[in-house]
């Protein structure tokens, strides 16, 4: 699995502390409206919406309409893909470090 533009977007989105907290909150508490998502943040709804849009472009979240509200849902499939990508990189590093160790020891 080679790095792709979509993987880069996911990691860029997760690299922001606020977005990482939003992912954790949606993961733990389930789908939420922006009003509920802003209750634990010192941020405006507009700021949270901006973060959610970045996450949506990365495929991490999506929204549905419930009356006048947008309810935001986590896309666990994208997180699972990112995890698999990190596991692949970790495995490659393990192989590289074993080869380096064997070279140094000989």
N, C-alpha and C positions, 0 to 999 in steps of 0.2 A: 504494500500500500504506500504509494508516494504521496507526499503532501499535496494538497489541492488548495485552490483559492477558497473553497467553502470551509476547509479546516482552518485556514488562516483567519477567516472571519470569526469562527467560533472561538478560537484562542484569543483573538483581539478583544472580542466582546467579554470573555471571561476574565481578561486581564484588568478590568476595571473593578475596584472594590465595591462600588454601589451595585453594579450589575451582578457581581458574584453573590452579593447578599440577596438580591431579588431572586436569583435562581434558587438559592438555598431556601428562601421563604416559600416560593411556589412549589418547590419539591416537598417541603415539610407540610405546608398547610393546604396545598391544592390550589385550584383556580381561584383567582381573586380579581375584583375590580380595582381600578386605580385608586379609588377612595380608600379601600382597605389596605392597599400596598403602601400608601403614604402615611398610615397611622404610626409607623415605627421609624419614620425618616424625618429629618429636618429639611426636607426638600419639598418644593411645590409639585403639584400634579403635573405641570408642564415639564418639569425636569425629569420626573419619573417616566413620563410618556416618551421623552427623548431617548432615555435609556432603553425602554421597552422596544422602541422602533429599531434601534441598533441591534438588539437581541433578535428581533423578528427577521431582520435582513440576514442574520447569521443562521436562522432556522432554529433558534433555541426556544422561542415562544411563538404563540399564535393567539389571536383573540377571536371571540365570538360575541355576538350581540345578545344582550339580555335586556330587553326594553331599550332604554336610552343609554345604558351602560355597556362598556366593553369589558368583557371578562377575559383575563389573560391566563393562558394555559402553558405549562412547560411542555416542551417536545423532548421526551426522554430519549427518543431514537438518536437525536443529534448528540446528546451527551454521551450515549453509549458509543457512537462512532468516534467521538473525541477520545474517550477512554481507551478504545481499541488502538487508536493511533498512538497514544502515549505508551501503551503496553508494548507495541511493536518497536518503538524507539528505545524503550527500556531493554527489551530483549537484544536489540542490536548492540547497545552499549555493553551488556553483559558479555556477549561474544567478543567484542573488541577488547574489553578489559581482561578476559581470560587469555586471549592471544598475546596481549602485552605482557601479562604476568608470565606466561610460558616463555616468551622471548627473553625477558629480563632474567629469569631463573636459569636459562641455558647458557 
